[in-house]
Each structure stands twice: as C-alpha cells, then as structure tokens.
Amino acid sequence: MNATPAPPTPDAPRMPALYLSHGAPPLADDPLWPGQLAAWSDTLPRPKAILMVSAHWEEAPLALGATRTVPLVYDFWGFPEHYYRVRYGAPGAPELADSVRKLLRRAGTPVQDIPDRGLDHGAYVPLVEMYPDADIPVLQISMPTLDPQRLLEIGRRLAPLRDEGVLIVGSGFFTHNLAALRHDGTPGWSTEFDDWGRRALADADVDALLDFENKAPAGRLAHPRTEHFAPLFVTIGASEAEIGNGRSVIDGFWMGLAKRSVQFG
C-alpha cells in the first residue's frame, strides 16, 4: 500500500539544496553511511516534495519520470538477489511536475514525460536511508546534457521550487572511477580531487568547479566520465548565492571513492 503524501503547507520553509554521493546498493550494509544519511535528513525541514537529479538518468530532451508510484529501476547487474527486492513506494509528484514544466519551458528548455520511468538507484538508495517511510512525493528528472554550464542554468531555473518546500537533490559520487574498486585503500587521485573540490566549494569558486576536468588535480582520473559529478551543477545553480555558506555534511571514502556530500542553504 502506498503511503499518504505529506499535505502541502502554505508556509513551507525554504528548503536547502543538496548534492550527495549515493553509493551503490551495498551502501545499505555499510556500518556508518546509512546512519549519516539518516542523521542528515533529521536536521532538514520536512519537504513538501523531493526533486531528484541522478547520475544514472541521461535523457534528452529533459525528461520527467513517473508522476505516480511505479516499480523502481534496478539499473545494476551482478549483485546478490536481495538488492533487487528493495522497494520504495513514494507517492508521485504531479504538482511538482507541472511546476518543473512551467519553469523550464518558460526558459526555452524542452521537456518530455516518460510516465513509466521509476526511480533508479541513484535516487532510491539514499532516499531509503533518509526518508524510509516513503511518504514524501518524489519526482526524478533526467540530465539532458553533461555540460556543466547548461546544468547550472537548469538549476537556476528550478531554484524557485525551494521556496515552495521542494528539496532539490543532485545525486552522484564526488569521485567515481570504478578502477578504485580493484585496489586496496584509497587511491591518491581520489584524495587529491576530494581535497580540491572541498576547497573550491569553500571558496565558492564556481568557475573552477565548472572547469573541473582541467582545473582539478587528477580531474580526468577522478571522473573518466563526468555523469557522477554533473548533478552537482544543478544543485549549485539552484543555490548559487549560498555556495560560500555551503557545508560538507558527509565526507570520507567508501571503497576508495570520495563520498563527500554537501548542503547549501
């Protein structure tokens, strides 16, 4: 049975915008990380709805996922069977979908609907830990490009949703080179990139972040393909004036990859 959606409130607080490292299905078995995500959500105002931008959905034109509860997308292979039994029956968010369409189309960004597309693991893996009751409406949208500047602009267009009680979440991984999984310990390129990113965020150096492939040490090693860093730019666009006041809520490494997760606002 689906949970009842949280009722809208006319005085919903302005929500922060998040970028989180979502791990993989085995995150649920980690002794530390699930508790960190749960503790983080406990500090946030309760969202009226959640807008997810996951590294695992690239689709152009920009697509809106299901606005009703549909099966999850188990977009991973070779894992034990119990990871494919996870359920997360959050209500759809048709009102949020309408708002997203209006904001983006007004800015000239084409939008399509894919009504049977459920939440992928970049969305539901962290949500299971943060909002386990699955009682908050969730809408996932695709990334129509990996171009940082274009994603920044999309985030800017979506920023007004924060004043309507919508939690905007970019979900990726602060470093993401699966070669790390074949080695013991944390590789130097992962620690170097993580430290550079931490400092760039603290300095609100958006220009450097946008050009991370060239400006960051080991940028192309940390992200051989950039889809896991890309959701950060939607988050930055949605909270641009607050970048300098952002904070890392979760840091450290998991299987050699930086799990840095940040909050703005």
N, C-alpha and C positions, 0 to 999 in steps of 0.2 A: 504494500500500500504506500502511495506517495505521501510524503509529509506535507502538511498545510503550509503554504507560503507565508512568510512573515508579512504582517499587514503593513501597508505604506504609512508613513508618518509625515504630516505636513511640515514638521520642524526637524527633519532628518539632519544630523550633523554633517558638516563637510567631511568627506571621507579622505583618508590618505590614499596615496598610490604606492603600489609595491612592485618590486622586482624580486622574485625568489628563484632559487635553484631548486628544481623539483626532484632531482634524483631519478630513480627508476623504481619499478615495482618493489624491489627488495628494501627500499627505504623503510617500509613498514616494519621490517625486522631489525632495524638498527637500534641499538640501546639508547641512543642520545637524540637523534634527529627528530623523530616524531614528537617527542616532548618539547623540543624547541619550537616547532611549528605550532603546537597546541598552546604553548605559553604566549607566543606572539599574538595569536588570534584573540586570546583573553584580554590583551591590552587595547584592542581596537574597538571603536564604536561598532555596534551591530549594524551590518549593511542592510539596506533595503533590497539590494541585488548585487551580484558579483559579475563583472565583465572580465573574462579570461582571454589572454592572448598567449598561446602556447607555441613553443618552438616546433611542435610536431604537426602544425597545420599551416601549410603554404598553399594558397589558392588565390588566383586572380581571375576576375575582379575580386575585391574583398568580399568574403562570404560570411553570412550569419549562419550559425549552426541551429540545431533544433530549438524551437521555442516551446516545446513540450518535452516531457520525460521520454527519452528513447534509450536503447541499450548503449552502453559505453563502447568506445573504440579501443580494443586491445591491440594497440599498434606496436607489438613487440613479439619476439619469437624465441623459442628455446628455453623458456622459463618453466619452473615447476607448475603443475596444474592449478594449485590454489591461487596463484596470482590472476588467473583467468576467471576466478569465481567472485572476485571483488565486485560489489555493486555500490552504486552511488546514485540514488534516485532523486536528485534535487529537482525541484519544480523548474519548468522552463520560465523564460522571462520575456513574454511577448511585448509588454510595455517598454521594456528596455530596448528590445529590438527596434521598435518604432522610433525611439529617440535616437538610436545609433544611425538608422537610415536617414533621418532628417538632418542630423548634424553633418554627416559625411556627404550626402547628396547636395546639400546647400553649398558645400565647399568644392563641388565638382568631382567628388570621388565616387565612382560607380560601385554599387552594392548589389550582391545577389543573395538569394536564400537557398540553403541546402537543408531542407527540413528534416531529413533523416540522419543527419550527421551528429552523432553523440559526442560527449566529452572524451578526449583522448587522455593518455596517461600523464601528459604534461599539465592537464587540468585537474583530473580527479585524484591523482596520487597525493598532491599536497592538500586538496580540499578534504579528503577523508580524514586527515590529521587535524586540520584547522577547524573544520565545521562538520564534525562526524554525524550530526543529526540530519544532515542533508535537507534542512528546512528553509534554506535561503535560495531564491531563484538565481539560476546561473545561466549566462549566455556566453558562448565561446565564439570568437570571431577569428578569421584567418589573417595571416600576414600575406598581403598581395605582392610583396616585394621584400627583399632583404636589404634594400638600400637604406642606410641609417637615416639620411635626411628625410626621405619620404615617410619612414615610420615615425620620425619625430613630428612631422606635420599631422599625421593621423592622430597621434597622441594629443596634440594641441587642440584638434577639433573635438576630441572626446572629453577634454578636461571639464566642460560644464556639467557632465554627469556626476562628478564628485559632489557638487552642490545639491544633487538630488538623492544623496545617500548611497551612491553606487561605488563599490570598491573596485578599482581598476587594478588588475594583477597581470604583469608580464611574467611569464613562467619559462625559464630556460635553465642555463647552468653557467656559472661565472667563468669556468674554463671547461672545455669539452673537446678532448681528444681521446678517443677510446683506446689509443695505444697505451695510455697510462694504466689501463686495466691489466696489461700484460706484464707489469713490472711491480716489484715490491716498493713500498714507500711512495713519497710524493716527489714527482719529477721537478727539476729546477724551473722549467718553463712555466709550470703551474703556479709555483710560489711567486715567481717574478711577475707574472701577469696579474695575479691577485693583488700583490702589493701596489703595483702601478695603478690598477683600477681603483683600489681603496683611496689612494692619494688624489687621483683625478676627480673622483666623486666628492671628496672632502674640499677640494679646491674649486668645485663647480666648473671644471674645465670641460665644458660640453664640446668645444671644438676638438679637443684631443680625443675625447671618447668617440666622437663621430668618425674620426680617422684612426681608430684603434689598430687597424691592421698594419698601419705604418708607424704610428707613434708609440705603441706599447712594445716593451721588450717581449720577444717571443710571441708576438701577436698572432702570427700565422701558425705557430705550433699550438698555441692555446686554443685556437679556433680554426682548424683546417677548412671547415665550412662554418659559416657565421650564424647559422639559424638559432643557436642557443644563446648567443649574446644579443641577437636582434630584438627580442621583446623588451630589453632594457630601454630602447629608444622610444617605444610607445609610452612607457612609464615616465621617462624624462619629459617627453612632450606634454604629458598630462599634468606635470608638476614643475614646470620649468623655473618658476620664480622661487621654488623651495629647494632647489638642488643643493645649495650650500648648507642648508639645515638638515639635509638627509642624514640618516644614520644606518650603519650596518647592524642589523638585529641578530643575524646568524653569520658566523664565519667558520674558518677551519676547512678541513679537507675530508673527502669521502672517496675512498678508492683512488686517491691521487688527484682528484678533481676538486676545485675550489667551490664550496657551497655558499659563498657569500650571498647574502640576501639583504635587501635594503628597503627602507621606508622613507617616503617623502610626505611631509605634512602630518 
